[in-house]
Amino acid sequence: MCHGPARRPGGSTDICHRGGQVPPPKHQNRAGWASIVHQPHVEAEDDCGSDCRNSHHRSPGDRDIRERVVPGGTPRERTPQKKLTPRVARRRAVTAPPVCPACLGGLVPPNLWSDRWRCESHGDVEPFHEARSSREQVLRSLGRSSRVPVWLPSPMPVHWFVSGVGWAGDERTGAHATAFAASGPSPVGGPAEMVLVAETPRVGLGSRLAGLTVPDPERLDEVPEAKIEAAGHPTALWPIAAPPDRAAFVGEALGVWLWCVLWPADAALLLLEHLVMEDLRDDPRLVDRLLFGAPGSHLSTR
């Protein structure tokens, strides 16, 4: 019986310990595995037995998984396809595919000719992302990396909860717009939702939520109708001519636009209360005081 490995005494021919000569492998890949162009299996002339440990005497069924025979006699190295684990699949589903912040249309990603995301209708834009899960983690990440404020009501209105989180930007440029949605009971009864948006000019996220067709408000009334406290400073809000199903206000805080859009329109009575907004970038502990509930419908990209 043959129980020893083949030895190579300096030539290119493997020699079994019982004296039989075996042809060398046809190819050698980088990992050192022999990729053999197999013909119908024929025992070696030395007839050393089926239990020989010489790798060239194995039958096709005993080959390593890296060996593969393809039509035409060209050997390849087979790489098994990787299956996504549930954890990786969930991580990839945290955010929705990026869309245009002004129209929710599809985008062309950066390529060799441009480093910007492009919308067919609005040209170069900042891609808008909606957090479909793990909204608490997304808020914490925005608080560390956003270029604009991340406005949160502090404290939240009674019985209100977080119903949506979104932002416009990519990993290279950072967030140029942030959106925070909260839902709860309306002051006049029934459900209501409020979306707070901080954005640089010409992003278009706040104006789309307000029902406008231009990225920035063109003209504001002389006298504001609402006032809130943002980052410790009184901030005036001007009403925007919006569709009848909502109320929209816009102002300026920390050098960028501050939008406040509420559904339905009579939910604007919430602004008559002393509404205080704080920037999450200044105090990451604000996330610990929030309640997270069912996702709303107005910040969704679906």
C-alpha positions as CSV (number, residue, x, y, z in Angstrom):
1,M,0.0,0.0,0.0
2,C,1.2,3.6,-0.8
3,H,1.2,5.9,2.3
4,G,3.8,8.5,1.4
5,P,3.7,11.8,-0.5
6,A,5.3,12.2,-3.9
7,R,8.8,13.6,-4.0
8,R,10.4,15.8,-6.6
9,P,14.2,15.1,-6.7
10,G,15.0,18.2,-8.7
11,G,13.3,17.5,-12.0
12,S,9.8,18.5,-13.2
13,T,8.4,15.1,-12.8
14,D,6.7,13.9,-9.5
15,I,7.9,10.5,-8.4
16,C,5.7,8.3,-6.2
17,H,7.6,6.6,-3.5
18,R,6.9,3.3,-5.3
19,G,8.8,4.4,-8.4
20,G,5.9,5.5,-10.6
21,Q,6.3,8.8,-12.6
22,V,3.4,11.2,-12.8
23,P,3.1,14.0,-15.3
24,P,3.4,17.5,-13.7
25,P,0.3,19.8,-13.4
26,K,-0.5,21.9,-16.4
27,H,-1.0,25.2,-14.5
28,Q,-0.2,26.7,-11.2
29,N,-2.2,29.6,-9.8
30,R,-1.1,32.3,-7.3
31,A,-2.3,30.4,-4.3
32,G,-0.2,27.4,-5.2
33,W,-3.1,25.2,-6.1
34,A,-2.8,23.1,-9.2
35,S,-5.6,23.8,-11.8
36,I,-5.6,20.7,-13.9
37,V,-7.1,20.2,-17.3
38,H,-8.6,16.9,-16.7
39,Q,-9.0,14.1,-19.2
40,P,-11.0,11.0,-18.4
41,H,-9.2,9.5,-15.3
42,V,-6.6,6.9,-16.0
43,E,-4.6,5.2,-13.3
44,A,-0.8,5.9,-13.4
45,E,1.4,3.3,-15.0
46,D,3.0,2.4,-11.8
47,D,-0.4,1.2,-10.5
48,C,0.4,2.4,-7.0
49,G,-3.2,2.0,-5.8
50,S,-6.3,4.1,-5.1
51,D,-5.0,5.1,-1.6
52,C,-1.9,6.9,-2.9
53,R,-1.5,10.3,-1.3
54,N,0.0,11.8,-4.5
55,S,-2.3,14.7,-5.4
56,H,-2.0,13.8,-9.1
57,H,-3.5,10.4,-8.6
58,R,-6.8,11.6,-7.3
59,S,-10.0,11.1,-9.1
60,P,-12.0,14.1,-10.4
61,G,-14.4,13.8,-7.5
62,D,-11.5,14.2,-5.0
63,R,-10.3,17.5,-6.4
64,D,-10.1,20.6,-4.3
65,I,-12.9,23.1,-4.7
66,R,-10.4,25.5,-6.3
67,E,-10.0,23.2,-9.3
68,R,-12.5,23.7,-12.1
69,V,-12.6,22.2,-15.6
70,V,-14.3,24.4,-18.2
71,P,-15.2,23.7,-21.8
72,G,-12.3,24.2,-24.1
73,G,-9.7,23.0,-21.6
74,T,-9.1,26.4,-19.9
75,P,-8.7,26.1,-16.2
76,R,-10.0,28.7,-13.8
77,E,-10.1,29.2,-10.1
78,R,-13.6,28.9,-8.8
79,T,-14.5,31.5,-6.1
80,P,-17.7,30.6,-4.3
81,Q,-20.2,33.5,-4.3
82,K,-20.5,35.1,-0.9
83,K,-24.0,35.1,0.7
84,L,-25.0,38.2,2.6
85,T,-25.5,37.5,6.3
86,P,-28.7,38.8,7.9
87,R,-26.6,41.4,9.7
88,V,-25.0,42.8,6.6
89,A,-28.3,42.8,4.8
90,R,-29.9,44.8,7.5
91,R,-27.0,47.3,7.5
92,R,-27.4,47.8,3.7
93,A,-31.2,48.4,4.3
94,V,-30.7,51.2,6.8
95,T,-31.2,54.0,4.2
96,A,-33.2,54.2,1.1
97,P,-31.5,54.6,-2.3
98,P,-30.5,58.3,-2.9
99,V,-32.9,60.4,-4.8
100,C,-33.2,64.1,-5.9
101,P,-34.2,66.3,-2.9
102,A,-36.3,68.5,-5.1
103,C,-38.3,65.9,-7.0
104,L,-37.5,62.5,-5.6
105,G,-36.3,61.4,-9.0
106,G,-33.6,59.0,-9.7
107,L,-29.9,60.1,-9.8
108,V,-26.9,59.4,-11.9
109,P,-24.0,58.6,-9.5
110,P,-20.5,60.3,-9.8
111,N,-18.4,58.9,-12.6
112,L,-15.1,59.7,-14.4
113,W,-16.5,62.9,-15.9
114,S,-18.2,64.4,-12.8
115,D,-17.9,64.0,-9.1
116,R,-21.5,65.1,-8.5
117,W,-24.8,63.3,-8.3
118,R,-27.0,64.4,-11.2
119,C,-30.8,64.6,-11.7
120,E,-32.2,64.8,-15.2
121,S,-34.6,67.6,-14.1
122,H,-32.4,69.7,-11.7
123,G,-28.8,69.0,-12.7
124,D,-26.2,68.6,-10.1
125,V,-27.8,68.0,-6.7
126,E,-27.1,66.7,-3.2
127,P,-28.4,63.2,-2.9
128,F,-31.3,62.8,-0.4
129,H,-31.4,59.8,1.9
130,E,-34.2,58.6,4.1
131,A,-33.4,56.5,7.2
132,R,-35.7,53.5,7.0
133,S,-34.3,51.9,10.2
134,S,-31.9,52.6,13.0
135,R,-33.0,56.2,13.1
136,E,-31.4,56.7,16.4
137,Q,-28.0,55.7,15.0
138,V,-28.4,57.9,12.0
139,L,-29.2,60.9,14.2
140,R,-26.1,60.3,16.2
141,S,-24.0,60.1,13.1
142,L,-25.5,63.3,11.7
143,G,-24.8,65.0,15.0
144,R,-21.1,64.2,14.5
145,S,-20.7,64.9,10.8
146,S,-23.3,67.3,9.5
147,R,-22.3,70.6,8.0
148,V,-25.7,72.2,8.9
149,P,-27.7,72.1,12.1
150,V,-29.7,69.1,13.1
151,W,-32.7,70.7,14.8
152,L,-34.6,68.8,17.5
153,P,-37.5,70.2,19.6
154,S,-36.3,70.3,23.2
155,P,-38.4,69.2,24.9
156,M,-40.6,67.4,22.5
157,P,-44.3,68.3,22.5
158,V,-46.4,66.1,24.8
159,H,-47.0,62.6,23.3
160,W,-44.9,63.3,20.2
161,F,-42.3,60.9,18.9
162,V,-39.7,60.7,16.1
163,S,-41.2,59.6,12.8
164,G,-38.5,60.2,10.3
165,V,-34.9,61.2,9.7
166,G,-33.3,62.3,6.4
167,W,-30.4,64.2,5.0
168,A,-29.0,65.4,1.7
169,G,-25.3,65.0,0.9
170,D,-22.8,62.2,0.5
171,E,-19.8,60.9,2.5
172,R,-17.4,63.1,0.5
173,T,-19.2,66.4,1.0
174,G,-21.1,65.8,4.2
175,A,-24.7,66.7,4.9
176,H,-25.9,69.9,3.2
177,A,-29.4,69.4,4.5
178,T,-31.0,67.6,7.5
179,A,-34.6,66.7,8.0
180,F,-36.2,65.7,11.3
181,A,-39.9,64.5,11.4
182,A,-42.0,64.2,14.5
183,S,-45.6,63.0,14.9
184,G,-48.2,63.3,17.6
185,P,-51.6,64.7,18.5
186,S,-52.7,68.0,16.8
187,P,-53.7,70.9,19.1
188,V,-57.2,70.7,17.5
189,G,-57.4,66.9,17.6
190,G,-56.4,64.2,15.3
191,P,-52.9,63.1,14.2
192,A,-50.3,65.6,13.0
193,E,-46.7,65.6,11.7
194,M,-44.0,68.3,11.7
195,V,-40.8,68.3,9.6
196,L,-37.9,70.5,10.5
197,V,-35.3,71.1,7.8
198,A,-32.0,72.9,7.9
199,E,-30.3,73.3,4.5
200,T,-27.9,75.5,2.6
201,P,-29.3,77.5,-0.3
202,R,-30.4,75.8,-3.5
203,V,-30.7,72.3,-2.1
204,G,-34.5,72.2,-2.5
205,L,-35.5,69.8,0.2
206,G,-37.5,72.3,2.3
207,S,-39.2,73.9,-0.6
208,R,-40.4,70.5,-2.0
209,L,-41.9,69.7,1.4
210,A,-43.5,73.1,1.4
211,G,-45.0,72.5,-2.0
212,L,-42.9,75.0,-3.9
213,T,-41.4,74.5,-7.4
214,V,-38.3,76.6,-6.7
215,P,-35.4,75.6,-4.5
216,D,-35.5,78.7,-2.3
217,P,-38.3,81.1,-1.3
218,E,-38.5,84.0,-3.7
219,R,-40.2,86.6,-1.6
220,L,-41.1,86.8,2.1
221,D,-43.7,89.0,3.8
222,E,-42.4,91.9,5.8
223,V,-43.9,90.7,9.1
224,P,-43.2,87.2,10.4
225,E,-46.2,85.3,11.8
226,A,-44.4,82.9,14.1
227,K,-41.4,82.9,16.4
228,I,-39.4,80.0,17.9
229,E,-36.2,79.7,19.8
230,A,-33.3,78.1,17.9
231,A,-29.9,77.5,19.5
232,G,-30.8,80.0,22.3
233,H,-31.8,82.8,19.9
234,P,-35.3,84.1,19.0
235,T,-35.9,83.1,15.4
236,A,-38.6,84.6,13.2
237,L,-40.6,82.4,10.8
238,W,-42.4,83.7,7.7
239,P,-45.4,81.9,6.2
240,I,-45.1,80.3,2.7
241,A,-48.0,80.0,0.3
242,A,-48.4,76.2,0.5
243,P,-51.0,73.7,-0.6
244,P,-54.1,73.7,1.6
245,D,-53.2,70.4,3.3
246,R,-50.2,71.8,5.1
247,A,-48.7,74.9,6.7
248,A,-45.2,76.0,5.9
249,F,-42.8,78.5,7.5
250,V,-39.2,79.5,6.7
251,G,-36.6,81.5,8.6
252,E,-32.8,81.7,9.0
253,A,-30.8,80.2,11.8
254,L,-27.0,79.7,12.1
255,G,-26.5,80.9,8.5
256,V,-28.8,78.4,6.7
257,W,-32.5,78.1,6.0
258,L,-34.8,76.7,8.7
259,W,-38.0,75.2,7.4
260,C,-41.0,74.1,9.5
261,V,-43.7,72.3,7.6
262,L,-46.8,70.9,9.4
263,W,-49.6,68.5,8.3
264,P,-52.5,69.3,8.5
265,A,-52.6,73.1,8.2
266,D,-54.3,73.7,11.5
267,A,-51.4,71.9,13.2
268,A,-49.6,75.3,12.9
269,L,-51.2,76.2,16.2
270,L,-48.4,74.2,17.7
271,L,-46.1,77.2,16.9
272,L,-48.2,79.4,19.3
273,E,-46.5,77.4,22.2
274,H,-43.0,78.2,23.2
275,L,-41.2,75.9,20.8
276,V,-37.5,75.5,21.6
277,M,-35.1,74.0,19.0
278,E,-31.6,72.8,19.9
279,D,-28.8,71.7,17.6
280,L,-27.9,68.0,18.0
281,R,-24.3,68.9,17.1
282,D,-24.0,70.9,20.3
283,D,-25.4,68.3,22.6
284,P,-25.4,64.6,21.5
285,R,-27.3,63.6,24.6
286,L,-30.5,65.0,23.1
287,V,-31.0,61.7,21.3
288,D,-31.3,59.9,24.7
289,R,-34.5,61.9,25.5
290,L,-36.3,61.1,22.2
291,L,-39.0,58.5,21.7
292,F,-39.1,56.7,18.3
293,G,-42.3,55.5,16.8
294,A,-43.9,54.5,13.5
295,P,-42.5,56.2,10.4
296,G,-44.4,59.1,8.9
297,S,-45.5,59.5,5.3
298,H,-44.3,63.0,4.4
299,L,-40.5,62.5,4.6
300,S,-40.7,59.1,2.9
301,T,-38.9,58.7,-0.5
302,R,-41.3,55.9,-1.6
